[in-house]
Amino acid sequence: MDAVTSHRSPGPAPGAPPGSLYFLRVSPDRWDDMEIDHLGRPAATVLGAWALLAWARFGPQLIDDMRAVLRFVLVGVYGWLALSVLIFLALRVLNRRTDGLDPTPLSLEATTAKVGLAHQALAVGGFAMQIFQILPFPIVTSVIAVTSVIWMGAQLTGAVASLQQRQWLATAPLAMTAWLAWLAVIGTYLWSRLGHLV
């Protein structure tokens, strides 16, 4: 049996609508179907997500305190790059240990691109926070914040499964470990800055 087990399945019949996991970018098949030939869109996703979170944190005050906003956004960008390198190195080591070779064509650029696009969950969460933080129900904002962070972890697992061409569950431990490391560092910073909203 081949050491690398593809996650591809026969899937739905031609013309059938994709499932909700595909739509939410949790399914590895969705990540396979994305055409990513440069880092422009991933970078825009990360910058957009953290700009929305910065607006949720600072509001109109960001005009008067651009250095704090820049520092806030740069933390997100550095977190993205560090998470990408961590996943890339972990996949290289894991592939060599399990297969003796490195059969999966894996590049740092592709890893960085898919990790960046997994920040879409934070962008959606940041956008939703703009709407719901005006309501006198802080529990709603808390649910949005927690949901978007968990959704990012699920998207990240789908992206890693696509990079490694393996089943979602097979790559979940590696993806979740990297995500938890990101959460421990970046999430702590984010919570300290957005805690007043949730």
Backbone as a printed PyTorch tensor [residue, N CA C, xyz], in Angstrom:
tensor([[[  0.8430,  -1.1880,   0.0000],
         [  0.0000,   0.0000,   0.0000],
         [  0.8810,   1.2420,   0.0000]],

        [[  0.4750,   2.2010,  -0.7780],
         [  1.2510,   3.4340,  -0.8880],
         [  1.2740,   4.1570,   0.4450]],

        [[  2.4460,   4.7130,   0.7790],
         [  2.5940,   5.3970,   2.0750],
         [  1.7860,   6.6700,   2.1250]],

        [[  1.5880,   7.3010,   0.9800],
         [  0.8260,   8.5420,   0.9310],
         [ -0.5930,   8.2150,   0.5100]],

        [[ -1.5340,   8.4730,   1.3710],
         [ -2.9340,   8.1950,   1.0850],
         [ -3.6210,   9.4900,   0.6920]],

        [[ -4.0530,   9.5710,  -0.5410],
         [ -4.7070,  10.7850,  -1.0070],
         [ -6.0490,  10.9410,  -0.3190]],

        [[ -6.4300,  12.1760,  -0.0500],
         [ -7.7200,  12.4330,   0.5730],
         [ -8.8280,  12.5510,  -0.4560]],

        [[ -8.4700,  12.5130,  -1.7290],
         [ -9.4660,  12.6460,  -2.7790],
         [-10.4350,  11.4790,  -2.7440]],

        [[-11.7180,  11.7770,  -2.8530],
         [-12.7550,  10.7580,  -2.9140],
         [-13.5400,  10.9690,  -4.1950]],

        [[-14.3730,   9.9890,  -4.5830],
         [-15.1370,  10.1710,  -5.8010],
         [-15.9780,  11.4310,  -5.7870]],

        [[-16.4160,  11.8530,  -4.5750],
         [-17.1370,  13.1200,  -4.4520],
         [-18.5390,  13.0400,  -5.0050]],

        [[-19.2600,  14.1700,  -5.0200],
         [-20.6240,  14.1840,  -5.5050],
         [-20.6670,  14.0280,  -7.0140]],

        [[-21.8260,  13.7220,  -7.4890],
         [-22.0070,  13.5740,  -8.9310],
         [-21.7600,  14.9080,  -9.6140]],

        [[-21.3460,  14.8750, -10.9000],
         [-21.1140,  16.1380, -11.6170],
         [-22.3460,  17.0260, -11.5790]],

        [[-22.1340,  18.2910, -11.2750],
         [-23.2400,  19.2420, -11.2120],
         [-23.8790,  19.3320,  -9.8430]],

        [[-23.5330,  18.4140,  -8.9330],
         [-24.1000,  18.4590,  -7.5870],
         [-23.4660,  19.6100,  -6.8090]],

        [[-24.2570,  20.2830,  -5.9570],
         [-23.6960,  21.4040,  -5.1950],
         [-22.6930,  20.9070,  -4.1670]],

        [[-21.6270,  21.6650,  -3.9270],
         [-20.6490,  21.2620,  -2.9080],
         [-21.2620,  21.3380,  -1.5190]],

        [[-20.6970,  20.5880,  -0.5900],
         [-21.2140,  20.5650,   0.7730],
         [-20.7900,  21.7800,   1.5720]],

        [[-21.2910,  21.8530,   2.8010],
         [-20.9980,  23.0040,   3.6500],
         [-19.5230,  23.0380,   4.0600]],

        [[-18.8990,  21.8640,   4.2400],
         [-17.4770,  21.8480,   4.5960],
         [-16.6280,  22.4160,   3.4600]],

        [[-17.0410,  22.1570,   2.2370],
         [-16.3490,  22.7110,   1.0710],
         [-16.5160,  24.2300,   1.0610]],

        [[-17.7300,  24.6830,   1.2850],
         [-18.0260,  26.1140,   1.2800],
         [-17.2600,  26.8490,   2.3760]],

        [[-17.1180,  26.2200,   3.5490],
         [-16.4500,  26.8470,   4.6840],
         [-14.9290,  26.7110,   4.6300]],

        [[-14.4050,  26.1110,   3.5690],
         [-12.9660,  25.8940,   3.3880],
         [-12.3780,  24.9660,   4.4450]],

        [[-13.1660,  24.0450,   4.9060],
         [-12.6780,  23.0400,   5.8420],
         [-12.2540,  21.7850,   5.0860]],

        [[-12.9280,  21.5010,   3.9940],
         [-12.6200,  20.3190,   3.1900],
         [-11.3010,  20.4940,   2.4390]],

        [[-10.4100,  19.4800,   2.4760],
         [ -9.1600,  19.5700,   1.7000],
         [ -9.4150,  19.7180,   0.1980]],

        [[-10.5310,  19.1680,  -0.2810],
         [-10.8470,  19.2830,  -1.7040],
         [-11.0040,  20.7430,  -2.1210]],

        [[-11.5500,  21.5650,  -1.2390],
         [-11.6990,  22.9910,  -1.5470],
         [-10.3310,  23.6350,  -1.7120]],

        [[ -9.3830,  23.2580,  -0.8540],
         [ -8.0340,  23.8190,  -0.9370],
         [ -7.3230,  23.3090,  -2.1880]],

        [[ -7.5990,  22.0680,  -2.5820],
         [ -7.0140,  21.5440,  -3.8260],
         [ -7.5090,  22.3270,  -5.0320]],

        [[ -8.7690,  22.7460,  -4.9850],
         [ -9.3760,  23.4150,  -6.1350],
         [ -8.9640,  24.8800,  -6.2640]],

        [[ -8.3230,  25.4190,  -5.2450],
         [ -7.8830,  26.8170,  -5.3130],
         [ -6.6390,  26.9290,  -6.1820]],

        [[ -6.6200,  27.9350,  -7.0180],
         [ -5.4350,  28.2200,  -7.8260],
         [ -4.6950,  29.3810,  -7.1690]],

        [[ -3.5650,  29.0620,  -6.5510],
         [ -2.7780,  30.0680,  -5.8350],
         [ -1.4170,  30.1440,  -6.5140]],

        [[ -1.2000,  31.1930,  -7.2950],
         [  0.0660,  31.3020,  -8.0200],
         [  0.9540,  32.4280,  -7.5020]],

        [[  0.4890,  33.1130,  -6.4560],
         [  1.3150,  34.1680,  -5.8510],
         [  0.7970,  34.4330,  -4.4390]],

        [[  1.5030,  35.2550,  -3.7090],
         [  1.1420,  35.5230,  -2.3210],
         [  0.2930,  36.7780,  -2.1490]],

        [[ -0.1340,  37.3670,  -3.2560],
         [ -0.9010,  38.6130,  -3.1650],
         [ -2.2130,  38.4550,  -2.4200]],

        [[ -3.0200,  37.4800,  -2.8210],
         [ -4.3220,  37.2800,  -2.1800],
         [ -4.1850,  36.8320,  -0.7230]],

        [[ -3.2820,  35.8760,  -0.4180],
         [ -3.0970,  35.5210,   0.9880],
         [ -2.6620,  36.7020,   1.8500]],

        [[ -1.7320,  37.5220,   1.3380],
         [ -1.2750,  38.6900,   2.1030],
         [ -2.4220,  39.6680,   2.3250]],

        [[ -3.2380,  39.8660,   1.2980],
         [ -4.3910,  40.7690,   1.4310],
         [ -5.3860,  40.2290,   2.4570]],

        [[ -5.5460,  38.8990,   2.4970],
         [ -6.4500,  38.2900,   3.4720],
         [ -5.9680,  38.5280,   4.8880]],

        [[ -4.6650,  38.3110,   5.1210],
         [ -4.1040,  38.5120,   6.4580],
         [ -4.1860,  39.9900,   6.8550]],

        [[ -3.7590,  40.8680,   5.9610],
         [ -3.7980,  42.3010,   6.2610],
         [ -5.2270,  42.7700,   6.4920]],

        [[ -6.1560,  42.2920,   5.6650],
         [ -7.5600,  42.6790,   5.8250],
         [ -8.1350,  42.1980,   7.1440]],

        [[ -7.8040,  40.9620,   7.5190],
         [ -8.3150,  40.4040,   8.7730],
         [ -7.8310,  41.2250,   9.9620]],

        [[ -6.5380,  41.5060,   9.9810],
         [ -5.9900,  42.2350,  11.1230],
         [ -6.3490,  43.7150,  11.0910]],

        [[ -6.5990,  44.2630,   9.9070],
         [ -7.0820,  45.6530,   9.8430],
         [ -8.5010,  45.7420,  10.4190]],

        [[ -9.3430,  44.7470,  10.1120],
         [-10.6990,  44.7300,  10.6700],
         [-10.6640,  44.5620,  12.1890]],

        [[ -9.7680,  43.6970,  12.6630],
         [ -9.6310,  43.5170,  14.1130],
         [ -9.0860,  44.7820,  14.7690]],

        [[ -8.2000,  45.4870,  14.0590],
         [ -7.6770,  46.7420,  14.5950],
         [ -8.7820,  47.7920,  14.7020]],

        [[ -9.6580,  47.8220,  13.6990],
         [-10.7720,  48.7800,  13.7490],
         [-11.7060,  48.4270,  14.9070]],

        [[-11.9230,  47.0970,  15.1230],
         [-12.7560,  46.6770,  16.2510],
         [-12.1250,  47.0970,  17.5730]],

        [[-10.8030,  47.0860,  17.6210],
         [-10.0900,  47.4510,  18.8540],
         [-10.0440,  48.9540,  19.0700]],

        [[ -9.6630,  49.6910,  18.0220],
         [ -9.3880,  51.1170,  18.1880],
         [-10.5290,  52.0130,  17.7150]],

        [[-11.3070,  51.5490,  16.7450],
         [-12.3650,  52.3880,  16.2010],
         [-11.7870,  53.6470,  15.5750]],

        [[-12.4900,  54.7560,  15.6570],
         [-11.9890,  56.0080,  15.0730],
         [-10.6730,  56.4830,  15.6800]],

        [[-10.3100,  55.9690,  16.8530],
         [ -9.0620,  56.3830,  17.4970],
         [ -7.8330,  55.9580,  16.7030]],

        [[ -8.0120,  54.9910,  15.7770],
         [ -6.8380,  54.5220,  15.0290],
         [ -6.2220,  55.6310,  14.1810]],

        [[ -7.0040,  56.6490,  13.8590],
         [ -6.4660,  57.7740,  13.0870],
         [ -5.4310,  58.5340,  13.9120]],

        [[ -5.6570,  58.6120,  15.2310],
         [ -4.7540,  59.3510,  16.1120],
         [ -3.5840,  58.5060,  16.6180]],

        [[ -3.6980,  57.2000,  16.4980],
         [ -2.6550,  56.3290,  17.0490],
         [ -2.2650,  55.2740,  16.0200]],

        [[ -1.7030,  55.7360,  14.9120],
         [ -1.3640,  54.8360,  13.8140],
         [ -0.2390,  53.8650,  14.1880]],

        [[  0.6410,  54.2740,  15.0940],
         [  1.7340,  53.3680,  15.4760],
         [  1.1900,  52.1290,  16.1810]],

        [[  0.2130,  52.3190,  17.0420],
         [ -0.4010,  51.1800,  17.7340],
         [ -1.1210,  50.2710,  16.7520]],

        [[ -1.7800,  50.8670,  15.7780],
         [ -2.4860,  50.0780,  14.7610],
         [ -1.4950,  49.2930,  13.9230]],

        [[ -0.4140,  49.9550,  13.5150],
         [  0.6070,  49.2780,  12.7190],
         [  1.2200,  48.1190,  13.4920]],

        [[  1.4930,  48.3460,  14.7720],
         [  2.0470,  47.2850,  15.6060],
         [  1.0590,  46.1220,  15.7180]],

        [[ -0.2030,  46.4320,  15.8520],
         [ -1.2630,  45.4330,  15.9550],
         [ -1.3140,  44.5730,  14.6890]],

        [[ -1.2980,  45.2350,  13.5250],
         [ -1.3700,  44.5050,  12.2570],
         [ -0.0940,  43.7010,  12.0140]],

        [[  1.0560,  44.2630,  12.3640],
         [  2.3200,  43.5510,  12.1640],
         [  2.4080,  42.2810,  13.0030]],

        [[  1.8030,  42.2940,  14.1790],
         [  1.7650,  41.0780,  14.9950],
         [  1.0420,  39.9720,  14.2240]],

        [[ -0.0550,  40.3340,  13.5590],
         [ -0.7750,  39.3570,  12.7490],
         [  0.0370,  38.8510,  11.5740]],

        [[  0.7560,  39.7470,  10.9150],
         [  1.5850,  39.3560,   9.7670],
         [  2.7330,  38.4590,  10.2220]],

        [[  3.4030,  38.8330,  11.3020],
         [  4.4930,  38.0040,  11.8180],
         [  3.9750,  36.6390,  12.2670]],

        [[  2.7970,  36.6280,  12.8570],
         [  2.1890,  35.3660,  13.2680],
         [  1.9100,  34.4670,  12.0840]],

        [[  1.4350,  35.0520,  10.9900],
         [  1.1740,  34.3000,   9.7660],
         [  2.4650,  33.6690,   9.2370]],

        [[  3.5100,  34.4760,   9.1420],
         [  4.7780,  33.9830,   8.6030],
         [  5.3840,  32.9060,   9.5050]],

        [[  5.3360,  33.1150,  10.8170],
         [  5.8950,  32.1220,  11.7420],
         [  5.1040,  30.8160,  11.6820]],

        [[  3.7820,  30.9070,  11.6110],
         [  2.9400,  29.7150,  11.5180],
         [  3.2170,  28.9570,  10.2300]],

        [[  3.4230,  29.6840,   9.1400],
         [  3.7150,  29.0560,   7.8440],
         [  5.0290,  28.2870,   7.8860]],

        [[  6.0620,  28.9150,   8.4390],
         [  7.3740,  28.2530,   8.5260],
         [  7.2930,  27.0340,   9.4400]],

        [[  6.5850,  27.1610,  10.5530],
         [  6.4400,  26.0420,  11.4880],
         [  5.7610,  24.8500,  10.8150]],

        [[  4.6810,  25.0930,  10.0940],
         [  3.9630,  24.0060,   9.4160],
         [  4.8190,  23.4170,   8.2990]],

        [[  5.4940,  24.2640,   7.5430],
         [  6.3460,  23.7840,   6.4510],
         [  7.4340,  22.8480,   6.9720]],

        [[  8.1370,  23.2740,   8.0170],
         [  9.2130,  22.4540,   8.5670],
         [  8.6710,  21.1600,   9.1710]],

        [[  7.5370,  21.2470,   9.8490],
         [  6.9450,  20.0530,  10.4470],
         [  6.5260,  19.0510,   9.3690]],

        [[  5.9650,  19.5320,   8.2730],
         [  5.5660,  18.6380,   7.1820],
         [  6.7780,  17.9810,   6.5310]],

        [[  7.8380,  18.7340,   6.3460],
         [  9.0540,  18.1550,   5.7610],
         [  9.6180,  17.0440,   6.6480]],

        [[  9.6940,  17.2980,   7.9380],
         [ 10.2140,  16.2900,   8.8680],
         [  9.2810,  15.0760,   8.9140]],

        [[  7.9870,  15.3260,   8.9990],
         [  7.0210,  14.2290,   9.0790],
         [  7.0530,  13.3670,   7.8260]],

        [[  7.1240,  13.9930,   6.6600],
         [  7.1540,  13.2340,   5.4050],
         [  8.3920,  12.3490,   5.3210]],

        [[  9.5090,  12.8670,   5.7330],
         [ 10.7450,  12.0820,   5.6490],
         [ 10.7490,  10.9310,   6.6500]],

        [[ 10.1710,  11.1560,   7.8260],
         [ 10.1510,  10.0940,   8.8290],
         [  9.2130,   8.9580,   8.4330]],

        [[  8.0780,   9.3070,   7.8410],
         [  7.0910,   8.2740,   7.5270],
         [  7.3480,   7.5970,   6.1940]],

        [[  7.9790,   8.2990,   5.2600],
         [  8.1290,   7.7610,   3.9120],
         [  9.5740,   7.4940,   3.5110]],

        [[ 10.5210,   7.9740,   4.2960],
         [ 11.9210,   7.7940,   3.9160],
         [ 12.3570,   8.7960,   2.8660]],

        [[ 11.4190,   9.2950,   2.1190],
         [ 11.6810,  10.3060,   1.0890],
         [ 10.7690,  11.4760,   1.3750]],

        [[ 10.7210,  12.3940,   0.4720],
         [  9.7710,  13.4960,   0.5870],
         [  8.9390,  13.5030,  -0.6900]],

        [[  7.9390,  12.5990,  -0.7850],
         [  7.2320,  12.4190,  -2.0430],
         [  6.2710,  13.5440,  -2.3930]],

        [[  5.8740,  14.3110,  -1.3990],
         [  4.9070,  15.3640,  -1.6530],
         [  5.6110,  16.6310,  -2.1030]],

        [[  5.2720,  17.1450,  -3.2850],
         [  5.8990,  18.3970,  -3.7160],
         [  5.4210,  19.5470,  -2.8260]],

        [[  6.2450,  19.8980,  -1.8830],
         [  5.8630,  20.8910,  -0.8890],
         [  6.7960,  22.0860,  -0.9970]],

        [[  6.2280,  23.2740,  -1.0460],
         [  7.0540,  24.4730,  -1.1150],
         [  6.6410,  25.4210,   0.0000]],

        [[  7.5810,  26.2240,   0.4310],
         [  7.2880,  27.2120,   1.4750],
         [  6.2760,  28.2310,   0.9720]],

        [[  6.3540,  28.5670,  -0.3120],
         [  5.4120,  29.5470,  -0.8650],
         [  3.9820,  29.0260,  -0.8190]],

        [[  3.7800,  27.7610,  -1.2270],
         [  2.4310,  27.1820,  -1.2040],
         [  1.9110,  27.0860,   0.2200]],

        [[  2.7860,  26.7070,   1.1440],
         [  2.3850,  26.6140,   2.5490],
         [  1.9970,  27.9850,   3.0840]],

        [[  2.8170,  28.9840,   2.7990],
         [  2.5340,  30.3380,   3.2640],
         [  1.2340,  30.8630,   2.6750]],

        [[  0.9930,  30.5460,   1.3990],
         [ -0.2270,  31.0110,   0.7360],
         [ -1.4670,  30.4050,   1.3920]],

        [[ -1.4510,  29.1000,   1.6190],
         [ -2.6430,  28.4540,   2.1760],
         [ -2.8670,  28.8210,   3.6340]],

        [[ -1.7990,  28.9780,   4.3910],
         [ -1.9440,  29.4240,   5.7800],
         [ -2.5080,  30.8520,   5.8030]],

        [[ -2.0570,  31.6830,   4.8760],
         [ -2.5850,  33.0450,   4.8050],
         [ -4.0640,  33.0700,   4.4810]],

        [[ -4.4900,  32.2390,   3.5380],
         [ -5.9020,  32.2070,   3.1610],
         [ -6.7780,  31.6320,   4.2700]],

        [[ -6.1860,  30.8300,   5.1570],
         [ -6.9510,  30.3110,   6.2960],
         [ -7.3200,  31.4200,   7.2770]],

        [[ -6.6940,  32.5960,   7.1350],
         [ -7.0450,  33.7490,   7.9670],
         [ -8.3800,  34.3590,   7.5560]],

        [[ -8.9980,  33.8070,   6.5160],
         [-10.3110,  34.3170,   6.1120],
         [-11.3010,  34.2500,   7.2720]],

        [[-11.1550,  33.2170,   8.1050],
         [-12.0530,  33.0920,   9.2530],
         [-11.9450,  34.3030,  10.1740]],

        [[-10.7210,  34.7970,  10.3840],
         [-10.5340,  35.9830,  11.2270],
         [-11.0940,  37.2260,  10.5530]],

        [[-10.9840,  37.2780,   9.2180],
         [-11.5370,  38.4210,   8.4870],
         [-13.0530,  38.4700,   8.6330]],

        [[-13.6950,  37.3210,   8.4960],
         [-15.1540,  37.2660,   8.6610],
         [-15.5280,  37.6240,  10.0960]],

        [[-14.7650,  37.0840,  11.0600],
         [-15.0360,  37.4100,  12.4580],
         [-14.8450,  38.8880,  12.7530]],

        [[-13.7780,  39.4780,  12.2030],
         [-13.5330,  40.9010,  12.4000],
         [-14.6320,  41.7590,  11.8060]],

        [[-15.1150,  41.3610,  10.6270],
         [-16.2080,  42.0950,   9.9950],
         [-17.4900,  41.9910,  10.8210]],

        [[-17.7730,  40.7830,  11.3140],
         [-18.9760,  40.5960,  12.1260],
         [-18.9010,  41.3910,  13.4150]],

        [[-17.7000,  41.5300,  13.9690],
         [-17.5520,  42.2980,  15.2000],
         [-17.9050,  43.7670,  14.9840]],

        [[-17.6330,  44.2740,  13.7690],
         [-17.9810,  45.6770,  13.4930],
         [-19.4920,  45.8880,  13.6270]],

        [[-20.2350,  44.8560,  13.2410],
         [-21.6960,  44.9740,  13.2390],
         [-22.2800,  44.7710,  14.6260]],

        [[-21.8120,  43.7070,  15.2950],
         [-22.4870,  43.2890,  16.5210],
         [-21.9430,  43.9390,  17.7890]],

        [[-20.8070,  44.6240,  17.7280],
         [-20.2910,  45.2320,  18.9490],
         [-21.1200,  46.4380,  19.3840]],

        [[-21.9880,  46.9480,  18.4870],
         [-22.8460,  48.0650,  18.8700],
         [-24.0700,  47.5870,  19.6620]],

        [[-24.3100,  46.2700,  19.6630],
         [-25.4450,  45.7360,  20.4050],
         [-25.0800,  45.6030,  21.8820]],

        [[-26.0740,  45.7450,  22.7520],
         [-25.7900,  45.6450,  24.2000],
         [-25.7430,  44.1960,  24.6860]],

        [[-25.2120,  43.3040,  23.8700],
         [-25.1210,  41.8910,  24.2290],
         [-23.6940,  41.4140,  23.9880]],

        [[-22.8010,  41.5870,  24.9480],
         [-21.4020,  41.2050,  24.7410],
         [-21.2220,  39.7220,  24.4470]],

        [[-22.1890,  38.8790,  24.8510],
         [-22.0680,  37.4400,  24.5970],
         [-22.0300,  37.1500,  23.1000]],

        [[-22.7080,  37.9750,  22.3030],
         [-22.7240,  37.7660,  20.8500],
         [-21.3170,  37.9560,  20.2870]],

        [[-20.6420,  39.0120,  20.7130],
         [-19.2860,  39.2690,  20.2440],
         [-18.3330,  38.1810,  20.7100]],

        [[-18.5480,  37.6760,  21.9150],
         [-17.7100,  36.5840,  22.4260],
         [-17.8590,  35.3390,  21.5600]],

        [[-19.0900,  35.0130,  21.2160],
         [-19.3450,  33.8360,  20.3810],
         [-18.6980,  34.0110,  19.0070]],

        [[-18.7870,  35.2050,  18.4430],
         [-18.1720,  35.4780,  17.1370],
         [-16.6600,  35.2990,  17.2240]],

        [[-16.0430,  35.8480,  18.2600],
         [-14.5860,  35.7690,  18.4050],
         [-14.1300,  34.3170,  18.5320]],

        [[-14.7740,  33.5590,  19.4130],
         [-14.3860,  32.1620,  19.6300],
         [-14.6360,  31.3350,  18.3750]],

        [[-15.7900,  31.5510,  17.7320],
         [-16.1310,  30.7890,  16.5330],
         [-15.1400,  31.0430,  15.4050]],

        [[-14.7540,  32.3000,  15.2070],
         [-13.8410,  32.6140,  14.1050],
         [-12.4640,  32.0000,  14.3350]],

        [[-12.0060,  31.9680,  15.5900],
         [-10.6980,  31.3760,  15.8830],
         [-10.7420,  29.8580,  15.6870]],

        [[-11.8320,  29.2090,  16.1310],
         [-11.9730,  27.7650,  15.9310],
         [-12.1060,  27.4430,  14.4440]],

        [[-12.8540,  28.2710,  13.7290],
         [-13.0190,  28.0700,  12.2910],
         [-11.6680,  28.1860,  11.5800]],

        [[-10.8440,  29.1170,  12.0240],
         [ -9.5110,  29.2330,  11.4310],
         [ -8.7280,  27.9340,  11.6200]],

        [[ -8.8290,  27.3400,  12.8170],
         [ -8.1470,  26.0730,  13.0600],
         [ -8.6440,  24.9680,  12.1400]],

        [[ -9.9470,  24.9330,  11.9010],
         [-10.5150,  23.9220,  10.9950],
         [-10.0600,  24.1690,   9.5540]],

        [[-10.0410,  25.4290,   9.1340],
         [ -9.5460,  25.7550,   7.7940],
         [ -8.0790,  25.3900,   7.6580]],

        [[ -7.3160,  25.6680,   8.6840],
         [ -5.8930,  25.3620,   8.6580],
         [ -5.6620,  23.8580,   8.5060]],

        [[ -6.4840,  23.0590,   9.1730],
         [ -6.3660,  21.6130,   9.0470],
         [ -6.6740,  21.1550,   7.6240]],

        [[ -7.6890,  21.7450,   7.0130],
         [ -7.9950,  21.4320,   5.6200],
         [ -6.8720,  21.8220,   4.6870]],

        [[ -6.2520,  22.9690,   4.9550],
         [ -5.1400,  23.4310,   4.1200],
         [ -3.9350,  22.5010,   4.2510]],

        [[ -3.6400,  22.0760,   5.4860],
         [ -2.5080,  21.1700,   5.7010],
         [ -2.7760,  19.8180,   5.0520]],

        [[ -4.0000,  19.3290,   5.1430],
         [ -4.3540,  18.0640,   4.4850],
         [ -4.1690,  18.1730,   2.9790]],

        [[ -4.5130,  19.3060,   2.4060],
         [ -4.3240,  19.5300,   0.9770],
         [ -2.8420,  19.5710,   0.6270]],

        [[ -2.0460,  20.2470,   1.4470],
         [ -0.6010,  20.3220,   1.1900],
         [  0.0470,  18.9490,   1.2440]],

        [[ -0.4160,  18.1340,   2.1760],
         [  0.2000,  16.8300,   2.3760],
         [ -0.4780,  15.7170,   1.5810]],

        [[ -1.6290,  16.0400,   0.9670],
         [ -2.3920,  15.0630,   0.2050],
         [ -2.7620,  13.8420,   1.0440]],

        [[ -3.2660,  14.1290,   2.2230],
         [ -3.7200,  13.0680,   3.1140],
         [ -5.0900,  13.4140,   3.6810]],

        [[ -5.6470,  12.4680,   4.4000],
         [ -6.9690,  12.6520,   4.9820],
         [ -6.9480,  13.7710,   6.0260]],

        [[ -8.0930,  14.4200,   6.1850],
         [ -8.2390,  15.5350,   7.1320],
         [ -7.8330,  15.1100,   8.5340]],

        [[ -8.3410,  13.9550,   8.9830],
         [ -8.0580,  13.4950,  10.3450],
         [ -6.5900,  13.1320,  10.5320]],

        [[ -5.9350,  12.6810,   9.4480],
         [ -4.5330,  12.2890,   9.5560],
         [ -3.6270,  13.4830,   9.8080]],

        [[ -4.0120,  14.6510,   9.3000],
         [ -3.1790,  15.8450,   9.4680],
         [ -3.6560,  16.7260,  10.6210]],

        [[ -4.7940,  16.3790,  11.2230],
         [ -5.3490,  17.2110,  12.2930],
         [ -4.3940,  17.3810,  13.4750]],

        [[ -3.7060,  16.3190,  13.9520],
         [ -2.8040,  16.5320,  15.0990],
         [ -1.7110,  17.5580,  14.8190]],

        [[ -1.0930,  17.4640,  13.6390],
         [ -0.0360,  18.4200,  13.3000],
         [ -0.6070,  19.8340,  13.1670]],

        [[ -1.7110,  19.9590,  12.4310],
         [ -2.3060,  21.2780,  12.2140],
         [ -2.7770,  21.8930,  13.5230]],

        [[ -3.3930,  21.0810,  14.3800],
         [ -3.9010,  21.6030,  15.6410],
         [ -2.7640,  21.9940,  16.5940]],

        [[ -1.6690,  21.2430,  16.5530],
         [ -0.5180,  21.6050,  17.3880],
         [  0.0490,  22.9550,  16.9670]],

        [[  0.2070,  23.1370,  15.6450],
         [  0.7070,  24.4190,  15.1380],
         [ -0.2780,  25.5390,  15.4490]],

        [[ -1.5700,  25.2620,  15.2890],
         [ -2.6000,  26.2700,  15.5450],
         [ -2.6270,  26.6640,  17.0230]],

        [[ -2.4790,  25.6670,  17.9150],
         [ -2.4700,  25.9600,  19.3430],
         [ -1.2400,  26.7800,  19.7350]],

        [[ -0.1020,  26.5040,  19.0820],
         [  1.0930,  27.3080,  19.3360],
         [  0.8540,  28.7490,  18.8940]],

        [[  0.2400,  28.9140,  17.7230],
         [ -0.1100,  30.2550,  17.2340],
         [ -1.0670,  30.9310,  18.2080]],

        [[ -2.0560,  30.1550,  18.6600],
         [ -3.0710,  30.7030,  19.5530],
         [ -2.4690,  31.1370,  20.8810]],

        [[ -1.5040,  30.3690,  21.3700],
         [ -0.8850,  30.6870,  22.6550],
         [ -0.1440,  32.0190,  22.5990]],

        [[  0.4780,  32.3060,  21.4560],
         [  1.2610,  33.5400,  21.3290],
         [  0.4040,  34.6800,  20.7890]],

        [[ -0.1010,  34.4960,  19.5660],
         [ -0.8750,  35.5640,  18.9220],
         [ -2.2290,  35.7310,  19.5890]],

        [[ -2.8420,  34.6120,  19.9770],
         [ -4.1470,  34.6880,  20.6100],
         [ -4.1080,  35.4210,  21.9360]],

        [[ -3.0400,  35.2340,  22.6830],
         [ -2.8970,  35.9590,  23.9480],
         [ -2.8020,  37.4570,  23.7010]],

        [[ -2.0200,  37.8210,  22.6860],
         [ -1.8990,  39.2430,  22.3350],
         [ -3.2580,  39.7860,  21.8860]],

        [[ -3.9310,  39.0200,  21.0190],
         [ -5.2190,  39.4600,  20.5000],
         [ -6.2280,  39.6240,  21.6190]],

        [[ -6.2620,  38.6650,  22.5360],
         [ -7.2250,  38.7320,  23.6370],
         [ -6.9480,  39.9410,  24.5380]],

        [[ -5.6790,  40.2350,  24.7720],
         [ -5.3360,  41.3730,  25.6310],
         [ -5.7620,  42.6960,  25.0050]],

        [[ -5.8310,  42.7140,  23.6640],
         [ -6.2150,  43.9530,  22.9720],
         [ -7.7100,  44.0220,  22.6970]],

        [[ -8.3760,  42.8570,  22.5580],
         [ -9.8020,  42.8470,  22.2120],
         [-10.6800,  42.3860,  23.3640]],

        [[-10.0830,  42.0900,  24.4930],
         [-10.8510,  41.5450,  25.6110],
         [-11.9900,  42.4660,  26.0550]],

        [[-11.8140,  43.7490,  25.9000],
         [-12.8660,  44.6780,  26.3190],
         [-14.1130,  44.5480,  25.4620]],

        [[-13.9690,  43.9610,  24.2590],
         [-15.1160,  43.7840,  23.3740],
         [-15.8870,  42.5060,  23.6630]],

        [[-15.2190,  41.5530,  24.3030],
         [-15.8650,  40.2690,  24.5350],
         [-16.0590,  39.9880,  26.0280]]])
